[in-house]
């Protein structure tokens, strides 16, 4: 079959599976994202095999669409998040971000070292426990119309801090693993770059947009604001990767900047068709990357259960402690919202495999943990957000 036809068939399979999975999940009163991830498991290489392993590899069309989908998702979340609202939760977000890194890293290191790895390798493994994938939580918050809640603003703010710290931590453990020394000056420079990037575009970018937005809204072209906003989104998504941050951080900042446009409500409506088309690819591919054969071996299954429990509890404790000022219920919501590792954990696991730190079994377990935390979070978070406060 022609290569182009193969791609079209894969696109069709993924999109239809996403719609069917989301519909079934909503029948069961679960967030649609749960059904999309489950659909990915079902049609993935380790189950029905409707999409082949090479089709979901990095850089392939499906993977590129998935990346674009999650970038646009975080951009749309940024559209619904105003800088002034984030400033109000700055202290809580900082505490959640810091403790949400320290606790998982400590527990992950102890588990890996107790499993027989030397400390340098143990810390590399622990890095996969650290970073939060904001895409999963953001989708649930958006589906439930909960982005205006204070807990949501804390989670999104903490995710930015979390990403900066995770990036620095990965740099440290990579240097230790390769036998090099950690250069404090170099790390401080990288930290300053990352913080500067976020601060400039969050503070200066939003102010510039407030003063110039009306110039970008010519009456003769109703689509001009959308085109300009998408250009800012893609540009900042790329630029953030040049500062060592995830592309979704730049997309989120772009959304915050675009939210200062006078017609940001129109932008939100214009984004819906794009989100409906592209974001399902990210969540279906998240599920498709789960190697279900891991679950066939009792020993690996036990290890996976333990690793997943550590990943869940460590973020609950770290994130929850940082958000205690919101009350017990608010702290629990924030802790749960910080649980998903998603693609961030998978990327770190891939680096570990390439560096020879992870065995193939350990790699499979860490990847499965990253994805299981993404599956577990949405229904629990939805339950907490829907239940009336006591």
NORLIN-V901241 format. One record per backbone hydrogen bond with DSSP energy under -1.0 kcal/mol. CO is the residue of the C=O (numbers start at 0). NH is the residue of the N-H. If there is no record, write none. Layout:
BEGIN
CO/NH ; CO/NH
END
This chain:
BEGIN
1/5 ; 2/6 ; 3/7 ; 4/8 ; 5/9 ; 6/10 ; 7/11 ; 8/12 ; 9/13 ; 10/14 ; 11/15 ; 12/16 ; 13/17 ; 14/18 ; 15/19 ; 16/20 ; 17/21 ; 18/22 ; 19/23 ; 20/24 ; 21/25 ; 22/26 ; 23/27 ; 24/29 ; 25/28 ; 30/33 ; 31/35 ; 32/36 ; 33/37 ; 34/38 ; 35/39 ; 36/40 ; 37/41 ; 38/42 ; 39/43 ; 41/47 ; 42/50 ; 43/46 ; 43/48 ; 51/54 ; 56/59 ; 59/63 ; 60/64 ; 61/65 ; 62/66 ; 63/67 ; 64/68 ; 65/69 ; 66/70 ; 67/71 ; 68/72 ; 69/73 ; 70/74 ; 71/75 ; 72/76 ; 73/77 ; 74/78 ; 77/80 ; 81/85 ; 82/86 ; 85/88 ; 86/89 ; 88/92 ; 89/93 ; 90/94 ; 91/95 ; 92/96 ; 93/97 ; 94/98 ; 95/99 ; 97/100 ; 97/101 ; 98/102 ; 100/104 ; 101/105 ; 102/106 ; 103/107 ; 104/108 ; 105/109 ; 106/110 ; 107/111 ; 108/112 ; 109/113 ; 110/114 ; 111/116 ; 112/115 ; 117/121 ; 118/122 ; 119/123 ; 120/124 ; 121/125 ; 122/126 ; 124/127 ; 125/128 ; 133/137 ; 134/138 ; 135/139 ; 136/140 ; 137/141 ; 138/142 ; 139/143 ; 140/145 ; 141/144 ; 145/148 ; 148/152 ; 149/153 ; 150/154 ; 151/155 ; 152/156 ; 153/157 ; 154/158 ; 155/159 ; 156/160 ; 157/161 ; 158/162 ; 159/163 ; 160/164 ; 161/165 ; 162/166 ; 163/167 ; 164/168 ; 165/169 ; 166/170 ; 167/171 ; 168/172 ; 169/173 ; 170/174 ; 171/175 ; 172/176 ; 173/177 ; 174/179 ; 175/178 ; 182/186 ; 183/187 ; 184/188 ; 185/189 ; 186/190 ; 187/191 ; 188/192 ; 189/193 ; 190/194 ; 191/195 ; 192/196 ; 193/197 ; 194/198 ; 195/199 ; 196/200 ; 197/201 ; 198/202 ; 199/203 ; 199/204 ; 202/206 ; 203/207 ; 204/208 ; 205/209 ; 206/210 ; 207/211 ; 208/212 ; 211/214 ; 212/215 ; 213/216 ; 217/220 ; 220/223 ; 222/226 ; 223/227 ; 224/228 ; 225/229 ; 226/230 ; 227/231 ; 228/232 ; 229/233 ; 230/234 ; 231/235 ; 232/236 ; 233/237 ; 234/238 ; 235/239 ; 239/244 ; 240/243 ; 245/248 ; 246/250 ; 247/251 ; 248/252 ; 249/253 ; 250/254 ; 251/255 ; 252/256 ; 253/257 ; 254/258 ; 256/259 ; 257/260 ; 260/263 ; 262/266 ; 263/267 ; 264/268 ; 265/269 ; 266/270 ; 270/274 ; 271/275 ; 272/276 ; 273/277 ; 274/278 ; 277/280 ; 278/282 ; 279/283 ; 280/284 ; 281/285 ; 282/286 ; 283/287 ; 284/288 ; 286/289 ; 289/291 ; 290/293 ; 291/294 ; 292/295 ; 293/296 ; 296/300 ; 297/301 ; 298/302 ; 299/303 ; 300/304 ; 301/305 ; 302/306 ; 303/307 ; 304/308 ; 305/309 ; 306/310 ; 307/311 ; 308/312 ; 309/313 ; 310/314 ; 311/315 ; 312/316 ; 313/317 ; 314/318 ; 315/319 ; 316/320 ; 317/321 ; 320/323 ; 322/325 ; 323/326 ; 326/330 ; 327/331 ; 328/332 ; 329/333 ; 330/334 ; 331/335 ; 332/336 ; 333/337 ; 335/338 ; 339/132 ; 340/343 ; 340/344 ; 341/345 ; 342/346 ; 343/347 ; 344/348 ; 345/349 ; 346/350 ; 347/351 ; 348/352 ; 349/353 ; 350/354 ; 351/356 ; 351/357 ; 352/355 ; 358/362 ; 359/363 ; 360/364 ; 361/365 ; 362/366 ; 363/367 ; 364/368 ; 365/369 ; 366/370 ; 367/371 ; 368/372 ; 369/341 ; 370/374 ; 371/375 ; 372/376 ; 375/379 ; 376/380 ; 377/381 ; 378/382 ; 379/383 ; 380/384 ; 381/385 ; 382/386
END
